[in-house]
Amino acid sequence: MTAELFPRERVEVAPGAVHVPGWLSPARQRALVASCREWARGPVPIRHTRLPGGGVMSVMTVCVGWHWQPYRYSRTADDVNGARVAAFPHCLAELGREALAAAYGGTAAGRGEYAPDTALVNFYDGDARMGMHQDKDERSGAPVVSLSIGDTCVFRFGNTEGRGRPYTDVELLSGDLFVFGGASRFAYHGVPRVMPGTADPALGLAGRLNITLRETGLSD
């Protein structure tokens, strides 16, 4: 009700970092939830990623296009079951170009040079967190497109120098888009809090899905 009374506006959080509230329609959100459920079943199933130091991430992750493991990409999930990851769907590349147009202006056709080839899908339950980190395993400096579905979270967007201040905390609701590129492409960011039970029951989802689209800059 609050969002209806006081519409949330597009905000440039930092140079090249743009929050577009309510960008995904409910129908698109439901379709992406269904796709994520398919990817989670395999060929490489969703899992808690194990870090080189022995820690285990609290979020669960599944990838399409390229498989991410700390801290590299490969076509096969050598740290899970050795299978080749699911192909990257053309519709996600189109969605990424639409997202850039919404965040930065122009049309999807005008953003035709953007060619994401991988998606990392993170699932957060009420206890999951993501520490401050940079997305720097890609060989491309193209923007990262981040889509939120389900429970609301606090998204902490920082600076390029380190994990500490200055940073900005942004509430991301279901359907929100966040794009970061340009001067903010390698900014530290994380999720210190998820708000359980805030998702629309019509989604049929308990928790939060975050889909990030990226250009790896890699080739077979």
ChimeraX commands (.cxc) that place a marker at each C-alpha (Angstrom):
marker #1 position 0.00,0.00,0.00 radius 0.5
marker #1 position 2.82,2.40,0.85 radius 0.5
marker #1 position 4.45,1.81,-2.55 radius 0.5
marker #1 position 1.12,2.55,-4.24 radius 0.5
marker #1 position 0.62,5.79,-2.29 radius 0.5
marker #1 position 4.22,6.91,-2.74 radius 0.5
marker #1 position 5.60,5.50,-5.99 radius 0.5
marker #1 position 9.28,4.66,-5.84 radius 0.5
marker #1 position 11.34,6.50,-8.43 radius 0.5
marker #1 position 14.35,5.50,-10.50 radius 0.5
marker #1 position 17.50,6.51,-8.59 radius 0.5
marker #1 position 21.15,6.75,-9.62 radius 0.5
marker #1 position 22.78,5.49,-6.43 radius 0.5
marker #1 position 26.31,6.16,-7.74 radius 0.5
marker #1 position 27.73,6.98,-11.19 radius 0.5
marker #1 position 26.66,4.06,-13.39 radius 0.5
marker #1 position 24.67,2.36,-10.61 radius 0.5
marker #1 position 20.91,2.66,-11.11 radius 0.5
marker #1 position 17.93,1.32,-9.16 radius 0.5
marker #1 position 14.69,0.92,-11.14 radius 0.5
marker #1 position 11.88,-0.10,-8.76 radius 0.5
marker #1 position 9.11,-2.43,-9.91 radius 0.5
marker #1 position 10.63,-3.05,-13.31 radius 0.5
marker #1 position 9.59,-6.69,-13.66 radius 0.5
marker #1 position 5.85,-7.25,-14.05 radius 0.5
marker #1 position 4.22,-9.92,-11.84 radius 0.5
marker #1 position 3.86,-12.16,-14.89 radius 0.5
marker #1 position 7.56,-11.89,-15.70 radius 0.5
marker #1 position 8.45,-12.58,-12.10 radius 0.5
marker #1 position 6.35,-15.76,-12.07 radius 0.5
marker #1 position 7.93,-16.89,-15.34 radius 0.5
marker #1 position 11.43,-16.35,-13.96 radius 0.5
marker #1 position 10.57,-18.25,-10.77 radius 0.5
marker #1 position 9.47,-21.20,-12.92 radius 0.5
marker #1 position 12.69,-21.03,-14.97 radius 0.5
marker #1 position 14.83,-20.87,-11.83 radius 0.5
marker #1 position 13.11,-23.97,-10.47 radius 0.5
marker #1 position 14.00,-25.83,-13.68 radius 0.5
marker #1 position 17.64,-24.72,-13.53 radius 0.5
marker #1 position 17.83,-25.65,-9.84 radius 0.5
marker #1 position 17.09,-29.28,-10.73 radius 0.5
marker #1 position 20.09,-29.55,-13.01 radius 0.5
marker #1 position 21.99,-30.72,-14.96 radius 0.5
marker #1 position 24.02,-28.95,-12.26 radius 0.5
marker #1 position 21.77,-28.68,-9.19 radius 0.5
marker #1 position 21.54,-25.66,-6.93 radius 0.5
marker #1 position 23.99,-25.86,-4.04 radius 0.5
marker #1 position 25.78,-23.98,-1.26 radius 0.5
marker #1 position 29.13,-22.96,-2.76 radius 0.5
marker #1 position 32.19,-24.04,-0.82 radius 0.5
marker #1 position 34.94,-21.43,-0.61 radius 0.5
marker #1 position 38.66,-22.25,-0.96 radius 0.5
marker #1 position 39.24,-21.55,2.75 radius 0.5
marker #1 position 36.66,-24.17,3.72 radius 0.5
marker #1 position 33.71,-21.88,4.42 radius 0.5
marker #1 position 30.32,-22.45,2.86 radius 0.5
marker #1 position 28.16,-19.65,1.46 radius 0.5
marker #1 position 24.76,-19.23,3.13 radius 0.5
marker #1 position 23.05,-18.50,-0.19 radius 0.5
marker #1 position 22.34,-21.31,-2.64 radius 0.5
marker #1 position 23.52,-20.83,-6.22 radius 0.5
marker #1 position 22.83,-22.27,-9.65 radius 0.5
marker #1 position 24.32,-21.00,-12.92 radius 0.5
marker #1 position 23.40,-21.06,-16.58 radius 0.5
marker #1 position 25.69,-20.42,-19.53 radius 0.5
marker #1 position 28.91,-20.59,-17.52 radius 0.5
marker #1 position 29.44,-22.17,-14.11 radius 0.5
marker #1 position 30.95,-19.94,-11.44 radius 0.5
marker #1 position 33.04,-21.35,-8.68 radius 0.5
marker #1 position 35.46,-19.35,-6.56 radius 0.5
marker #1 position 36.99,-17.62,-8.41 radius 0.5
marker #1 position 36.61,-18.60,-12.04 radius 0.5
marker #1 position 34.15,-19.65,-14.73 radius 0.5
marker #1 position 33.99,-22.94,-16.60 radius 0.5
marker #1 position 31.49,-24.74,-18.80 radius 0.5
marker #1 position 31.44,-27.74,-16.48 radius 0.5
marker #1 position 30.72,-27.76,-12.76 radius 0.5
marker #1 position 33.93,-29.40,-11.62 radius 0.5
marker #1 position 33.20,-28.59,-7.96 radius 0.5
marker #1 position 29.71,-30.14,-8.02 radius 0.5
marker #1 position 29.10,-33.08,-10.36 radius 0.5
marker #1 position 31.26,-32.41,-13.42 radius 0.5
marker #1 position 28.24,-31.85,-15.67 radius 0.5
marker #1 position 28.02,-29.14,-18.28 radius 0.5
marker #1 position 25.81,-26.29,-17.13 radius 0.5
marker #1 position 22.50,-25.50,-18.83 radius 0.5
marker #1 position 22.72,-23.31,-21.91 radius 0.5
marker #1 position 22.19,-19.58,-21.52 radius 0.5
marker #1 position 18.71,-18.76,-22.90 radius 0.5
marker #1 position 18.40,-16.13,-25.61 radius 0.5
marker #1 position 15.47,-14.60,-23.73 radius 0.5
marker #1 position 17.77,-13.67,-20.83 radius 0.5
marker #1 position 20.09,-11.79,-23.19 radius 0.5
marker #1 position 17.10,-9.85,-24.49 radius 0.5
marker #1 position 15.98,-9.18,-20.93 radius 0.5
marker #1 position 19.43,-7.84,-20.13 radius 0.5
marker #1 position 19.33,-5.41,-23.03 radius 0.5
marker #1 position 15.88,-4.23,-21.98 radius 0.5
marker #1 position 17.21,-3.74,-18.46 radius 0.5
marker #1 position 20.10,-1.58,-19.65 radius 0.5
marker #1 position 17.71,0.54,-21.68 radius 0.5
marker #1 position 15.50,1.03,-18.62 radius 0.5
marker #1 position 18.42,1.93,-16.39 radius 0.5
marker #1 position 20.50,4.06,-18.74 radius 0.5
marker #1 position 17.96,5.27,-21.28 radius 0.5
marker #1 position 17.44,4.45,-24.93 radius 0.5
marker #1 position 15.90,1.32,-26.39 radius 0.5
marker #1 position 16.73,-2.35,-26.16 radius 0.5
marker #1 position 17.80,-2.23,-29.80 radius 0.5
marker #1 position 20.11,0.65,-28.95 radius 0.5
marker #1 position 21.75,-1.50,-26.28 radius 0.5
marker #1 position 22.32,-4.32,-28.75 radius 0.5
marker #1 position 26.04,-4.45,-27.98 radius 0.5
marker #1 position 25.29,-5.84,-24.52 radius 0.5
marker #1 position 25.62,-9.61,-24.73 radius 0.5
marker #1 position 25.36,-11.35,-21.34 radius 0.5
marker #1 position 26.32,-15.00,-21.55 radius 0.5
marker #1 position 25.90,-16.19,-17.98 radius 0.5
marker #1 position 23.41,-15.85,-15.14 radius 0.5
marker #1 position 24.15,-16.52,-11.49 radius 0.5
marker #1 position 20.96,-17.29,-9.60 radius 0.5
marker #1 position 21.23,-16.90,-5.83 radius 0.5
marker #1 position 18.49,-18.07,-3.47 radius 0.5
marker #1 position 18.27,-16.48,-0.02 radius 0.5
marker #1 position 16.25,-17.90,2.83 radius 0.5
marker #1 position 15.63,-15.71,5.87 radius 0.5
marker #1 position 19.06,-16.43,7.35 radius 0.5
marker #1 position 21.17,-16.04,4.21 radius 0.5
marker #1 position 23.54,-13.13,3.74 radius 0.5
marker #1 position 26.09,-12.01,1.18 radius 0.5
marker #1 position 29.27,-10.32,2.37 radius 0.5
marker #1 position 30.74,-7.29,0.65 radius 0.5
marker #1 position 32.54,-8.36,-2.50 radius 0.5
marker #1 position 33.41,-7.30,-6.05 radius 0.5
marker #1 position 32.22,-9.03,-9.21 radius 0.5
marker #1 position 35.62,-9.23,-10.85 radius 0.5
marker #1 position 35.99,-12.77,-12.20 radius 0.5
marker #1 position 34.72,-11.68,-15.61 radius 0.5
marker #1 position 37.08,-10.54,-18.37 radius 0.5
marker #1 position 34.50,-7.99,-19.50 radius 0.5
marker #1 position 33.77,-4.65,-17.90 radius 0.5
marker #1 position 30.18,-4.67,-19.21 radius 0.5
marker #1 position 27.47,-3.82,-16.65 radius 0.5
marker #1 position 25.97,-6.33,-14.26 radius 0.5
marker #1 position 22.16,-6.59,-14.38 radius 0.5
marker #1 position 20.59,-7.66,-11.09 radius 0.5
marker #1 position 16.95,-8.74,-10.77 radius 0.5
marker #1 position 15.20,-9.27,-7.43 radius 0.5
marker #1 position 12.21,-11.58,-6.96 radius 0.5
marker #1 position 10.48,-12.57,-3.72 radius 0.5
marker #1 position 11.36,-11.30,-0.27 radius 0.5
marker #1 position 12.62,-7.76,0.19 radius 0.5
marker #1 position 16.30,-7.34,1.05 radius 0.5
marker #1 position 18.72,-4.64,2.11 radius 0.5
marker #1 position 21.27,-4.26,-0.69 radius 0.5
marker #1 position 24.45,-2.49,0.39 radius 0.5
marker #1 position 26.22,-0.74,-2.49 radius 0.5
marker #1 position 29.67,0.52,-1.67 radius 0.5
marker #1 position 32.75,1.94,-3.33 radius 0.5
marker #1 position 35.53,0.54,-5.49 radius 0.5
marker #1 position 38.30,0.92,-2.90 radius 0.5
marker #1 position 37.23,-1.40,-0.09 radius 0.5
marker #1 position 34.46,-3.10,1.86 radius 0.5
marker #1 position 33.86,-0.26,4.30 radius 0.5
marker #1 position 32.18,3.12,4.04 radius 0.5
marker #1 position 31.04,5.00,2.12 radius 0.5
marker #1 position 28.14,2.81,1.08 radius 0.5
marker #1 position 24.42,3.18,0.45 radius 0.5
marker #1 position 21.75,0.77,1.69 radius 0.5
marker #1 position 18.92,0.25,-0.79 radius 0.5
marker #1 position 15.75,-1.75,-0.18 radius 0.5
marker #1 position 15.17,-4.07,-3.12 radius 0.5
marker #1 position 11.61,-5.34,-3.48 radius 0.5
marker #1 position 10.28,-8.07,-5.72 radius 0.5
marker #1 position 10.47,-6.92,-9.33 radius 0.5
marker #1 position 13.21,-4.35,-8.74 radius 0.5
marker #1 position 16.10,-3.89,-11.16 radius 0.5
marker #1 position 19.59,-2.76,-10.18 radius 0.5
marker #1 position 22.28,-2.18,-12.81 radius 0.5
marker #1 position 25.89,-1.27,-12.10 radius 0.5
marker #1 position 28.45,-0.46,-14.74 radius 0.5
marker #1 position 30.88,2.24,-15.78 radius 0.5
marker #1 position 32.60,3.86,-12.79 radius 0.5
marker #1 position 30.66,1.57,-10.42 radius 0.5
marker #1 position 31.23,-1.72,-12.22 radius 0.5
marker #1 position 33.71,-2.97,-9.64 radius 0.5
marker #1 position 32.12,-1.45,-6.55 radius 0.5
marker #1 position 31.88,-3.66,-3.47 radius 0.5
marker #1 position 28.33,-4.75,-2.68 radius 0.5
marker #1 position 26.48,-7.23,-0.49 radius 0.5
marker #1 position 23.22,-8.23,1.19 radius 0.5
marker #1 position 23.30,-7.82,4.99 radius 0.5
marker #1 position 19.63,-8.58,5.55 radius 0.5
marker #1 position 16.62,-10.34,4.03 radius 0.5
marker #1 position 13.10,-9.67,5.31 radius 0.5
marker #1 position 11.27,-13.02,5.46 radius 0.5
marker #1 position 7.59,-13.17,4.57 radius 0.5
marker #1 position 7.55,-9.99,2.48 radius 0.5
marker #1 position 7.05,-11.70,-0.89 radius 0.5
marker #1 position 3.67,-11.67,-2.61 radius 0.5
marker #1 position 2.09,-15.09,-1.89 radius 0.5
marker #1 position 0.97,-15.21,-5.54 radius 0.5
marker #1 position 4.60,-15.80,-6.52 radius 0.5
marker #1 position 4.60,-19.16,-4.75 radius 0.5
marker #1 position 8.07,-18.38,-3.45 radius 0.5
marker #1 position 9.28,-18.33,0.15 radius 0.5
marker #1 position 12.59,-16.49,0.11 radius 0.5
marker #1 position 14.44,-14.25,-2.32 radius 0.5
marker #1 position 15.80,-14.98,-5.79 radius 0.5
marker #1 position 18.50,-12.76,-7.22 radius 0.5
marker #1 position 19.35,-13.24,-10.88 radius 0.5
marker #1 position 22.50,-11.48,-12.07 radius 0.5
marker #1 position 23.31,-11.30,-15.77 radius 0.5
marker #1 position 26.92,-10.78,-16.80 radius 0.5
marker #1 position 29.25,-10.84,-19.79 radius 0.5
marker #1 position 32.11,-13.19,-18.98 radius 0.5
marker #1 position 34.30,-12.12,-21.90 radius 0.5
marker #1 position 35.19,-15.80,-22.31 radius 0.5
marker #1 position 34.94,-18.14,-25.27 radius 0.5
marker #1 position 35.07,-21.92,-25.59 radius 0.5
marker link #1:1,2 radius 0.2
marker link #1:2,3 radius 0.2
marker link #1:3,4 radius 0.2
marker link #1:4,5 radius 0.2
marker link #1:5,6 radius 0.2
marker link #1:6,7 radius 0.2
marker link #1:7,8 radius 0.2
marker link #1:8,9 radius 0.2
marker link #1:9,10 radius 0.2
marker link #1:10,11 radius 0.2
marker link #1:11,12 radius 0.2
marker link #1:12,13 radius 0.2
marker link #1:13,14 radius 0.2
marker link #1:14,15 radius 0.2
marker link #1:15,16 radius 0.2
marker link #1:16,17 radius 0.2
marker link #1:17,18 radius 0.2
marker link #1:18,19 radius 0.2
marker link #1:19,20 radius 0.2
marker link #1:20,21 radius 0.2
marker link #1:21,22 radius 0.2
marker link #1:22,23 radius 0.2
marker link #1:23,24 radius 0.2
marker link #1:24,25 radius 0.2
marker link #1:25,26 radius 0.2
marker link #1:26,27 radius 0.2
marker link #1:27,28 radius 0.2
marker link #1:28,29 radius 0.2
marker link #1:29,30 radius 0.2
marker link #1:30,31 radius 0.2
marker link #1:31,32 radius 0.2
marker link #1:32,33 radius 0.2
marker link #1:33,34 radius 0.2
marker link #1:34,35 radius 0.2
marker link #1:35,36 radius 0.2
marker link #1:36,37 radius 0.2
marker link #1:37,38 radius 0.2
marker link #1:38,39 radius 0.2
marker link #1:39,40 radius 0.2
marker link #1:40,41 radius 0.2
marker link #1:41,42 radius 0.2
marker link #1:42,43 radius 0.2
marker link #1:43,44 radius 0.2
marker link #1:44,45 radius 0.2
marker link #1:45,46 radius 0.2
marker link #1:46,47 radius 0.2
marker link #1:47,48 radius 0.2
marker link #1:48,49 radius 0.2
marker link #1:49,50 radius 0.2
marker link #1:50,51 radius 0.2
marker link #1:51,52 radius 0.2
marker link #1:52,53 radius 0.2
marker link #1:53,54 radius 0.2
marker link #1:54,55 radius 0.2
marker link #1:55,56 radius 0.2
marker link #1:56,57 radius 0.2
marker link #1:57,58 radius 0.2
marker link #1:58,59 radius 0.2
marker link #1:59,60 radius 0.2
marker link #1:60,61 radius 0.2
marker link #1:61,62 radius 0.2
marker link #1:62,63 radius 0.2
marker link #1:63,64 radius 0.2
marker link #1:64,65 radius 0.2
marker link #1:65,66 radius 0.2
marker link #1:66,67 radius 0.2
marker link #1:67,68 radius 0.2
marker link #1:68,69 radius 0.2
marker link #1:69,70 radius 0.2
marker link #1:70,71 radius 0.2
marker link #1:71,72 radius 0.2
marker link #1:72,73 radius 0.2
marker link #1:73,74 radius 0.2
marker link #1:74,75 radius 0.2
marker link #1:75,76 radius 0.2
marker link #1:76,77 radius 0.2
marker link #1:77,78 radius 0.2
marker link #1:78,79 radius 0.2
marker link #1:79,80 radius 0.2
marker link #1:80,81 radius 0.2
marker link #1:81,82 radius 0.2
marker link #1:82,83 radius 0.2
marker link #1:83,84 radius 0.2
marker link #1:84,85 radius 0.2
marker link #1:85,86 radius 0.2
marker link #1:86,87 radius 0.2
marker link #1:87,88 radius 0.2
marker link #1:88,89 radius 0.2
marker link #1:89,90 radius 0.2
marker link #1:90,91 radius 0.2
marker link #1:91,92 radius 0.2
marker link #1:92,93 radius 0.2
marker link #1:93,94 radius 0.2
marker link #1:94,95 radius 0.2
marker link #1:95,96 radius 0.2
marker link #1:96,97 radius 0.2
marker link #1:97,98 radius 0.2
marker link #1:98,99 radius 0.2
marker link #1:99,100 radius 0.2
marker link #1:100,101 radius 0.2
marker link #1:101,102 radius 0.2
marker link #1:102,103 radius 0.2
marker link #1:103,104 radius 0.2
marker link #1:104,105 radius 0.2
marker link #1:105,106 radius 0.2
marker link #1:106,107 radius 0.2
marker link #1:107,108 radius 0.2
marker link #1:108,109 radius 0.2
marker link #1:109,110 radius 0.2
marker link #1:110,111 radius 0.2
marker link #1:111,112 radius 0.2
marker link #1:112,113 radius 0.2
marker link #1:113,114 radius 0.2
marker link #1:114,115 radius 0.2
marker link #1:115,116 radius 0.2
marker link #1:116,117 radius 0.2
marker link #1:117,118 radius 0.2
marker link #1:118,119 radius 0.2
marker link #1:119,120 radius 0.2
marker link #1:120,121 radius 0.2
marker link #1:121,122 radius 0.2
marker link #1:122,123 radius 0.2
marker link #1:123,124 radius 0.2
marker link #1:124,125 radius 0.2
marker link #1:125,126 radius 0.2
marker link #1:126,127 radius 0.2
marker link #1:127,128 radius 0.2
marker link #1:128,129 radius 0.2
marker link #1:129,130 radius 0.2
marker link #1:130,131 radius 0.2
marker link #1:131,132 radius 0.2
marker link #1:132,133 radius 0.2
marker link #1:133,134 radius 0.2
marker link #1:134,135 radius 0.2
marker link #1:135,136 radius 0.2
marker link #1:136,137 radius 0.2
marker link #1:137,138 radius 0.2
marker link #1:138,139 radius 0.2
marker link #1:139,140 radius 0.2
marker link #1:140,141 radius 0.2
marker link #1:141,142 radius 0.2
marker link #1:142,143 radius 0.2
marker link #1:143,144 radius 0.2
marker link #1:144,145 radius 0.2
marker link #1:145,146 radius 0.2
marker link #1:146,147 radius 0.2
marker link #1:147,148 radius 0.2
marker link #1:148,149 radius 0.2
marker link #1:149,150 radius 0.2
marker link #1:150,151 radius 0.2
marker link #1:151,152 radius 0.2
marker link #1:152,153 radius 0.2
marker link #1:153,154 radius 0.2
marker link #1:154,155 radius 0.2
marker link #1:155,156 radius 0.2
marker link #1:156,157 radius 0.2
marker link #1:157,158 radius 0.2
marker link #1:158,159 radius 0.2
marker link #1:159,160 radius 0.2
marker link #1:160,161 radius 0.2
marker link #1:161,162 radius 0.2
marker link #1:162,163 radius 0.2
marker link #1:163,164 radius 0.2
marker link #1:164,165 radius 0.2
marker link #1:165,166 radius 0.2
marker link #1:166,167 radius 0.2
marker link #1:167,168 radius 0.2
marker link #1:168,169 radius 0.2
marker link #1:169,170 radius 0.2
marker link #1:170,171 radius 0.2
marker link #1:171,172 radius 0.2
marker link #1:172,173 radius 0.2
marker link #1:173,174 radius 0.2
marker link #1:174,175 radius 0.2
marker link #1:175,176 radius 0.2
marker link #1:176,177 radius 0.2
marker link #1:177,178 radius 0.2
marker link #1:178,179 radius 0.2
marker link #1:179,180 radius 0.2
marker link #1:180,181 radius 0.2
marker link #1:181,182 radius 0.2
marker link #1:182,183 radius 0.2
marker link #1:183,184 radius 0.2
marker link #1:184,185 radius 0.2
marker link #1:185,186 radius 0.2
marker link #1:186,187 radius 0.2
marker link #1:187,188 radius 0.2
marker link #1:188,189 radius 0.2
marker link #1:189,190 radius 0.2
marker link #1:190,191 radius 0.2
marker link #1:191,192 radius 0.2
marker link #1:192,193 radius 0.2
marker link #1:193,194 radius 0.2
marker link #1:194,195 radius 0.2
marker link #1:195,196 radius 0.2
marker link #1:196,197 radius 0.2
marker link #1:197,198 radius 0.2
marker link #1:198,199 radius 0.2
marker link #1:199,200 radius 0.2
marker link #1:200,201 radius 0.2
marker link #1:201,202 radius 0.2
marker link #1:202,203 radius 0.2
marker link #1:203,204 radius 0.2
marker link #1:204,205 radius 0.2
marker link #1:205,206 radius 0.2
marker link #1:206,207 radius 0.2
marker link #1:207,208 radius 0.2
marker link #1:208,209 radius 0.2
marker link #1:209,210 radius 0.2
marker link #1:210,211 radius 0.2
marker link #1:211,212 radius 0.2
marker link #1:212,213 radius 0.2
marker link #1:213,214 radius 0.2
marker link #1:214,215 radius 0.2
marker link #1:215,216 radius 0.2
marker link #1:216,217 radius 0.2
marker link #1:217,218 radius 0.2
marker link #1:218,219 radius 0.2
marker link #1:219,220 radius 0.2
view
